[in-house]
Amino acid sequence: MTPAQKQALEHLHRHGGEGAIDKHGALVASGVRLKFLADTWLRLMTTGHVEPCGPMRIKLTGLGRQAAEPEPVKCLRGGGFSDGHVPAHPGAE
């Protein structure tokens, strides 16, 4: 999956997971016109990340939803987190 395809899935997920294709070929989800080309959505349809859900409408599949959700933050040995955050005691600013 390309970075643009991942971004498209994240945007669609953030805007309800379902959208309609307007007369210009752009996807509109929750009243917001997403900036991705129709080719991106077609490629995501062939990979199984989005599927048709009516005339001129697409929605995320389970695979697409899974790819769009952020990676969970894990606690590492030594007190740090996988996102780089290191906890400090109160007042350590």
C-alpha positions in Angstrom: 0.0 0.0 0.0 1.3 3.4 -0.9 1.4 6.3 1.5 -1.3 8.1 -0.5 -3.6 5.1 -0.3 -3.0 4.8 3.5 -3.8 8.5 3.8 -7.0 8.1 1.8 -8.1 5.3 4.1 -7.4 7.4 7.2 -9.3 10.4 5.8 -12.3 8.2 4.9 -12.2 6.6 8.3 -12.1 10.0 10.0 -15.1 11.1 8.0 -17.5 8.3 8.8 -16.1 5.4 6.6 -18.5 5.9 3.8 -18.8 8.4 1.0 -20.5 9.3 -2.3 -18.8 10.1 -5.6 -19.8 13.6 -6.9 -20.3 14.7 -10.5 -16.6 15.6 -10.7 -15.4 12.1 -9.6 -14.3 13.2 -6.1 -15.4 11.3 -3.0 -17.5 13.3 -0.5 -17.7 11.9 3.0 -19.6 13.7 5.9 -19.9 16.8 3.7 -16.1 17.0 3.1 -14.7 16.6 -0.4 -11.6 14.3 0.0 -8.6 15.4 -2.0 -7.7 12.0 -3.4 -8.1 11.0 -7.1 -10.6 8.4 -8.3 -7.7 6.1 -9.3 -6.8 5.9 -5.6 -10.3 4.7 -4.7 -10.3 2.2 -7.6 -7.0 0.7 -6.6 -8.2 0.4 -3.0 -11.3 -1.3 -4.3 -9.2 -3.9 -6.1 -7.2 -4.6 -2.9 -10.4 -5.1 -0.9 -10.0 -2.0 1.4 -13.2 -0.3 0.1 -16.3 -1.8 -1.5 -19.3 -0.4 -3.3 -22.4 0.1 -1.1 -25.0 1.5 -3.6 -25.0 3.6 -6.7 -22.0 5.9 -6.7 -21.1 5.1 -3.1 -18.2 3.3 -1.4 -17.4 2.3 2.1 -14.5 0.9 4.1 -14.3 -2.9 4.5 -13.0 -4.5 7.6 -9.6 -4.7 6.0 -9.8 -1.0 5.2 -10.9 0.0 8.7 -8.0 -2.1 10.1 -5.5 -0.4 7.8 -6.9 3.1 8.6 -6.7 2.9 12.4 -3.5 4.1 14.1 -1.0 1.7 15.5 -1.6 1.1 19.2 1.0 2.6 21.6 2.9 -0.1 23.5 4.7 0.2 26.8 8.3 -0.9 26.4 10.7 -2.3 29.0 12.5 0.5 30.7 9.5 2.8 31.0 9.2 4.2 27.5 6.5 4.0 24.9 6.7 2.9 21.3 5.7 6.4 20.2 8.9 7.9 21.8 7.1 9.3 24.9 9.1 8.8 28.1 7.1 9.2 31.3 8.5 11.5 34.0 7.5 12.0 37.6 5.1 14.9 38.5 6.8 18.3 38.6 9.7 17.2 36.4 9.0 19.8 33.7 
